Amino acid sequence: MPAARPRSDRPEDPKPSTSRVFRYVLLGLVFVGLVALAILVLRRQPAPPLTTTRLAADPALGNIHARVTIIEYGDFGCPTCRGWEQAGVRQHLIQAYGDQVYFVWRDFPIINAQSPQAAEAGQCAFDQGKFWEYHDLLYQHAPALSIADLKAYAVELGLDAAQFNHCLDSGQDTAKVAQSLQQARALGFNGTPSFLINGQKLVGPASFNTFKSLIDAALAKAG
């Protein structure tokens, strides 16, 4: 007859109860949620208010003392703006008039939901002295204007990524974009691109010859 198997006096490990497992899972989810919230708050901490000098600063090309100033109110999400830019009208005018014209960019982000963020990204690039390079890249890659895209373009241009991302995430230049939009509205503009040529309004993607006619008239008037 086989010997009886000795019994252990140590109790078997009890299986965790369902309620205990649920409690652990719940605590884990709460912890993950708190960490995610902390990261979001840190990333979206509001930036300090912009100075009067920064609010008055606009991306520009040419001679600031030129007799003719052309201000464009544009939108990076605007296909018509993109077409006008890619037609090279601005470049042709600069070649034709040189130091007699001064081009200024102001944001008018009204076309789609990504337009305001793209406008802010352009201003963040301006803060690093690379607005026009970033401007060209946005139109080159449009309509890819997600937050991830905007940050990737900054890296492509060799901008300080940490500085750019903080600028964009914090809304550092939101007030500047809002100011430009309000100016365009006050002027009665309701579409992009829209222009001011020494204060004279021009709506739509005008041709080189249209600009030439208005610039020549402005130069004659300026004396």
NORKAGI-V879780 format. One record per pair of residues at least 4 apart in sequence whose ideal C-beta (glycine too) atoms are under 8 Angstrom apart, sorted by the first residue. I is the first residue (numbers start at 1). GAP is how many residues later the second one is. Records with the same first field share a line. If there is no record, write none. Layout:
I->GAP  GAP
This chain:
16->4  5
17->4
18->4
19->4
20->4
21->4
22->4
23->4
24->4
25->4
26->4
27->4
28->4
29->4
30->4
31->4
32->4
33->4
34->4
35->4
36->4
37->4
38->4
39->4
40->4
41->4
43->126  127
44->125  126  127
45->125
46->124  125
47->120  123  124  125
49->126
50->4  5  122  123  125  126
51->4
52->4
53->4
54->122
55->120  121  124
57->69
58->46  47  48  122
59->45  46  63  67  72  73  76
60->4  42  43  44  45
61->29  33  41  42  71
62->4  32  37  39  40  41
63->35  36  37  38  39
64->38
65->37
66->33  34  35  36
67->33  151  152  155
68->29  32  33  34  129  130  147  150  151  154
69->32  33  35  127  128  129
70->23  31  32  33  34  125  126  127  141  145
71->32  33  34  35  124  125
72->31  32  33  34  121  122  123
73->33  34  35  107  110  111  114  116  119  120  121  122  123
74->4  7  31  32  33  34  118  119
75->6  32  33  34  35  36  40  44  117  118
76->5  33  39  42  43  46  59  62  63  66  69
77->32  34  35  37  38  41  65  66  68
78->4  33  37  114  115
79->4  63  64
80->4  112  113  124  125
81->4  58  111  112  124
82->4  57  60
83->4  122
84->5  109  121
85->5  50  51  54
86->53
87->118
88->4
89->4  116  117  118  119  122
90->4  13
91->4
92->4  116
93->4  8  10  115  118  119  122
94->4  7  9
96->116
97->4  118
100->115  119
101->114
105->17  26  30
106->74  77  78
107->12  15  16  69  70  73  74
108->72  73  76  81  84  86
109->6  7  9  10  68  72
110->5  71  81  82
111->4  81
112->31
114->4  29  31  32
115->4  30
116->4  61
117->4  28  30  33  51
118->4  20  27  32
119->4  58  61
120->4  47  48  51  52  53  54  57
121->4  13  17  29  32  33  43  47
122->4  9  12  13  16
123->4  8  44  50  53  54
124->4  30  40  43  44  48  49
125->5  6  8  9  10  29  32  34  39
126->4  5  8
127->36  40  45  46
128->31  32  35  36
130->4  27  29
131->4
132->4
133->4  24
134->4  19  20  23  25
135->4
136->4
137->4  16  19  20
138->4  7  12  15
141->4  8  12
144->5
145->4  5
146->4
147->4  21
148->4
149->4
150->4  18
151->4  10  13  14  17
152->4
153->4
154->5  7  10  11
155->4  6
159->4  5
160->4
161->4
162->4
163->4
164->4
165->4
166->4  6
167->5  6
168->4
173->4
174->4
175->4
176->4
177->4
178->4
179->4
180->4
181->4
182->4
183->4
184->5  10
185->4
187->7  9  14
188->13
189->5  12  14
191->12  13
193->11  12
194->7  8  9  10
195->6  7  8  11
196->4  5  6
197->5  14  17  18  21
198->20  23  24
200->14  18
202->4  8  9  12
206->4  5
207->4
208->4
209->4
210->4
211->4
212->4
213->4
214->4
215->4
216->4
217->4
218->4
